[in-house]
Amino acid sequence: MKQADVTLFHPLQDRIREILLPSQVLQDRIRQVAQQISADYAGQEIVLLCVLKGAMMFTADLMRHLEPHVVLDFVAVSSYGSATSTSGVVRIQKDVEEQIAGRHVLVVEDIVDTGLTLHYLLANLRLRNPASLKVCCLLDKPDRRRVEVHVDYLGFAIEDRFVIGYGLDFDEHFRNLGYIGIMEEDFV
Ligand code: IMP
């Protein structure tokens, strides 16, 4: 196990059942996705819209491999629900600061689960008339989908397991792990 796959001294470390995606696997795939995005947006400016907090690490690693000019912005959305599932009622907690009308917007999200959060966010952004609106998502749990959402760039499709690390949290824990891990079922 590499150093990037270990976090010492985490109080809930023993609740991580296994490493699903080690850091090197994440980084290799992110580089590939960035190459695809760079090719598709060649010669264009991208407004990269990081969905806080979960997509923060993914965005940081993705954007350092992007070749087109990138303008970075953030949006924070919250959905009411338990620690591990969404209710579908979504609220924008921190809005976009850039004017996105007429610009190429690429939303960067950590994971699509039911799809409700992204569906709501995209509908909201579309009303502001961007020149284009695409989605780049690190993880997809297709089995859980409740509403159709198109993901243009995907890192990994995964099974229906609650995952943590690399930006994703369980009740604000584990965001700082360099890998994606699976939680113990009795804990979720
Ligand atoms: P959705 O609205 O059900 O698609 O959920 C999207 C949000 O729920 C994501 O942006 C995450 O913040 C959170 N989420 C969904 N599944 C997981 C998971 O397995 N681990 C951590 N967070 C998750």
Residues whose N, C-alpha, C, O or C-beta is under 5 A from the ligand:
A	BS01	IMP	G54 T86 I111 V112 D113 T114 G115 L116 T117 L118 R161 F162 V163 I164 L168 D169
